[in-house]
């Protein structure tokens, strides 16, 4: 049985031209639009990934996770708290 070896090991998972975080944003807004029966959220589910991808290109990889960390929504294991000024390694 032959298996294809991936050409680029560090390439992100993509569906068409959307990466995984773009798809998650799209599906989240579409599901929210279904639950709330709001046509505006359906429109945003198409427009938001496009805007997000434009913003994402200007920043280094992983900026979304770091943004969530800055906002206090996610804790990173092995790292000091964002607001600590002094720490001992």
Secondary structure as UniProt FT lines:
FT   TURN            9..10
FT   STRAND          14..15
FT   TURN            16..17
FT   STRAND          18..19
FT   HELIX           20..36
FT   HELIX           39..57
FT   TURN            61..62
FT   HELIX           63..71
FT   TURN            77..78
FT   TURN            82..83
//
